Amino acid sequence: MRHMYRNNMRAIIAILLLLSSGVLNAETLKYDVSYKGAFTAFSWANIADASLSTRKQVPCGNAQTCLNSRVRMTSENHKVLESLYPMRFYYQSFFQQNPARTLAFEKREKKSKSKYQPYGYRHKLVTISGDGKSATTHELWSTGEPLASNEKRYVSTDHNGGKPPSVKKRSTSPVAKNALDRWAMIYTARFLPYSKGFSQTFPGTTGTHKLTYKVSLEGTERVRARGRDFEAWKVSIVETKAGKRQPTLYMWISADDSRLPVRIEMEEEIGRLRFVLK
């Protein structure tokens, strides 16, 4: 009987480990995106939908494993903004957790009337060297030099029928040890050991500029998302670039084991963006 009990407990533990591993290895969160500024008479208005997906990737460049976070934002389902200024944004980051550092990131966004993509956007890839001392920025286009095999693995293939883009221009810049890109910093900030007075600084990079991020706990608040209230830590992420403080990003993180980013607010030059978990 005791032997059967032990076997049953082992089976239950094994199932729980598999389930928890699945949650940690893959996560997709969806958000309503609102904007407040001159465009909306300084009141909040829904303008886009966004998703944030994170999954474990094996292998990953020079690392055994890494996390791949993908951020998508579109105004396709919001007729007013879509008719005035269609929004398309895609960003993915490849980063290690221990030690936390970015390996590469890709960014595509609508910024011009270029016909490179169906809606026209700027496209770049940043790869960080194996020793972590330099970052190479690749300006991507429809024609140019082919991507190297170690670069191609970091570029998504959901555009131009899956055809890899070409490199229009390359430039290399130094980076600080264990530098994080912006979205890798947001993910890392979810799982910091928050307590009263918490503050920690991290090195960062845009690929061409060195950054520093100061993550601080501002307090705790009840936040409404997914149709219910969450007890959440309100966290600020202050970015400094070339000695100049950039607009602050605020994130409300559920104060439980899931550490869900239930709300994110980003200051912009023309207003303020808000992401609310749905």
PENORVEN-V840303 format. One record per pair of residues at least 4 apart in sequence whose ideal C-beta (glycine too) atoms are under 6 Angstrom apart, sorted by the first residue. I is the first residue (numbers start at 0). J is the second residue. D is the distance in whole Angstrom. If there is no record, write none. Layout:
{{I:J:D} {I:J:D}}
This chain:
{{20:24:6} {24:55:4} {25:54:5} {26:53:5} {27:52:4} {28:51:5} {29:50:5} {29:277:5} {30:49:4} {30:274:4} {30:276:6} {31:45:6} {31:275:5} {31:277:5} {32:46:6} {32:47:4} {32:49:5} {32:274:6} {33:43:5} {33:45:5} {33:273:5} {34:39:6} {34:46:5} {34:270:6} {34:272:6} {35:43:5} {35:270:6} {35:271:5} {36:269:5} {36:270:2} {39:44:4} {46:74:6} {46:77:5} {46:80:5} {47:72:5} {47:74:5} {47:86:5} {48:76:6} {49:72:4} {49:274:6} {50:71:5} {51:70:5} {52:69:5} {53:66:6} {53:68:5} {54:67:6} {55:64:6} {56:65:5} {56:67:5} {57:64:5} {59:64:6} {59:65:4} {60:102:5} {61:129:4} {62:95:5} {65:93:5} {65:94:6} {65:95:5} {65:102:6} {66:94:6} {67:93:5} {68:92:5} {68:182:6} {68:186:6} {69:91:4} {70:90:4} {70:182:6} {71:89:6} {72:88:4} {73:87:6} {74:80:4} {74:81:5} {74:85:6} {74:86:4} {77:81:6} {81:85:5} {87:109:5} {87:118:5} {88:108:5} {89:107:4} {90:106:5} {90:182:6} {91:105:5} {92:104:4} {92:180:5} {92:182:5} {92:183:5} {93:102:5} {93:103:5} {94:101:5} {94:183:4} {95:100:5} {98:177:5} {99:187:5} {100:177:4} {101:127:6} {101:179:5} {101:180:5} {101:183:5} {102:127:6} {103:126:5} {103:153:4} {104:125:5} {104:180:5} {105:124:5} {105:154:6} {106:123:5} {107:120:5} {107:122:5} {108:120:5} {108:121:6} {109:118:6} {109:120:5} {110:121:4} {111:119:6} {112:119:5} {113:119:5} {115:140:6} {115:141:5} {116:120:5} {116:158:6} {122:139:4} {123:138:6} {124:137:4} {124:154:6} {125:134:5} {125:136:5} {125:206:4} {126:135:5} {126:150:6} {127:134:5} {128:132:6} {128:133:5} {131:176:6} {133:171:5} {133:173:6} {134:172:6} {134:174:5} {134:204:6} {134:206:5} {135:169:6} {135:171:5} {136:170:5} {136:206:4} {136:207:6} {137:166:5} {137:169:6} {138:167:5} {138:168:4} {139:164:4} {140:165:6} {140:167:4} {142:165:5} {143:165:4} {143:166:5} {143:167:4} {144:166:5} {146:150:4} {146:151:4} {146:163:6} {151:163:6} {156:161:4} {172:207:5} {174:178:4} {174:204:5} {175:202:4} {175:209:6} {178:202:5} {178:203:6} {178:204:4} {179:183:4} {179:184:5} {179:201:6} {179:203:5} {184:212:5} {188:214:5} {188:234:6} {189:252:6} {189:258:4} {190:258:6} {193:197:5} {193:216:5} {193:232:5} {197:216:4} {198:215:4} {199:214:5} {200:211:6} {200:213:5} {201:212:5} {203:210:3} {203:212:5} {208:240:5} {210:238:6} {210:240:5} {211:239:5} {212:236:6} {212:238:6} {213:237:5} {214:236:5} {215:235:5} {216:232:6} {216:234:6} {217:233:4} {217:235:5} {218:233:5} {219:232:6} {220:231:6} {220:233:5} {221:228:5} {222:229:5} {222:231:5} {222:251:5} {222:261:5} {222:262:5} {223:228:6} {224:229:6} {224:261:4} {224:275:5} {224:276:4} {225:276:6} {229:253:5} {229:261:5} {230:254:5} {231:251:4} {231:252:6} {231:253:5} {231:254:6} {231:261:6} {232:252:5} {232:254:6} {233:251:5} {234:250:5} {235:247:5} {235:249:6} {236:248:4} {237:247:5} {238:245:4} {239:244:5} {240:245:6} {246:266:3} {247:266:6} {248:265:5} {249:264:5} {250:260:5} {250:263:5} {251:261:5} {251:262:4} {252:258:5} {252:260:6} {253:257:6} {253:259:4} {253:261:6} {261:276:5} {262:275:5} {263:274:4} {264:273:5} {265:272:5} {266:271:6} {267:272:6}}
